[in-house]
């Protein structure tokens, strides 16, 4: 009789299931050693998803997997999951903790969850896509920071800009780690009652893909309506301006990657918008009218206005100390070009300020000028000291601290920090093939007055293939040079900055 009674009870309900994980945000939790918000992230990602279907979460299960169980970490995570379940009005009914050595490294772990929700047959089926029409209002509910998406990009931006998680943010007293770990906001208690009353036509949880790819999920892709979002209509947390500035990340990409301060969007009729907003504010939400539904005029399901005023993308750009680099060439300058390109990337330790050639017809001079780098010609002199003196004056005039020899064969005196790239030996490639050697390679080293005797910075191996000629092997070694030489320049510059 019990199964029959259960089936009878469930006939008036729909079951809605949401499954999700936390993603690379757990890397930051590990770095900071704070797991108090991770449970809210995994629960929030799941219950906010089922909420969009006007379903009430009733049960949650977690999956915690690791290489070797750290009991303190696991306990902190499960405790935060339990606290988040209380806020979501659902029960933590079970889960799985798995050790998988050999698949995960000892300190590696991951977290996922599953929310079970029910939707009463008397409640609206959301989204009510067919009822969405021009003139409807798009409301945005404020997020608690980044929630759980975009952290691969966040971690890269911090790494490039050499920001530690314990660094204090420029606009307040929080550390970057503490701010980034703010837990995902759970919207069940404030939004579900309005859904049950039929006040909301559609809801979208803003997760991976940002506002651009999530807010449009409620629309018919073949329909005749679209969303117009005023990108300046809501207050954005400073972290989004900082990420855009330091990335750099364009406004459109910010809106496609992060929630940008909006954790959930709601589509409501214009005549009900004020009531919905008033009740949400009363329940503790910060709500903005961020846009409207319009007639679709193109393939795009979403358009933005006031995009240029949405973020302050130059607010936090900072001038960082960089090593001033001079490059010496004699020919086409292919390695020189790669060095300049690397130095012009965000977060580089270097600024290429000068290219010098002993050959006035060197093709690299024109390339450098097009890349907006100053150039000079200093011909060889019969007396080495005279040439070095003239070279020294030009380098000092431009404040050069580090020299890279990119196809410049003349021996210099030891008054500057100099990096060279070489294939050891006068006819190294030819000799390699003649000897039947299986590997060749290239080396970046510091320059001393004895030829090719300076300390090695980086090296790379290139496999000799059957049928290789001197030309084909040399071409593959050059390809390796083009990536390795910039690495060496950055490494030496980083060491110089650390010593300064």
Buried (B, 14 or more C-beta within 10 A) or exposed (E): EEEEEEEEEEEEBBEBEBBBBBBBBBBBBBBBEBBBBBBBBBBBBBBBBBBBBBBBBBBBBBBBBBBEBBEEBBEBBBBBBBBBBEBBBBBBEEBEBEBEEEEBEEEBBBBBBBBBBBBEEEBBEBBBBEEBBBEBBBBBBBBBBBBBBBBEBBBEBBEBBEBEBEEEBEBEEBBBBBBBBBBBBBBBBBBBEBBBBEBBBBBBBBBBBBBBBBBBBBBEEEEEBBBBBBBBBBEBBBBBBBBBBBBEBEBBBBBBBBBBBBBBBBBBBEEBBEEBBEBBEEBEBBBBBBBBBBEBEEEEBBBBBEBEEBBBBEBBEEEEEBBBBBBBBBBBBBBBBBBBBBBBEEBBBBBBBBBBBBBEEBBBBEBBEEBEBBBBBBEEBEEEEEBBEBBBEBBEEBEBBBBBBBBBEBEBBEEBBBBBBBBEEEEBBBBBBEEEEEEBBBBBBBBBEEEEEBEEBBBBEBEBEEEBEBEBBBEBBBEBBBEBBBBBBBBBBBBBBEEE
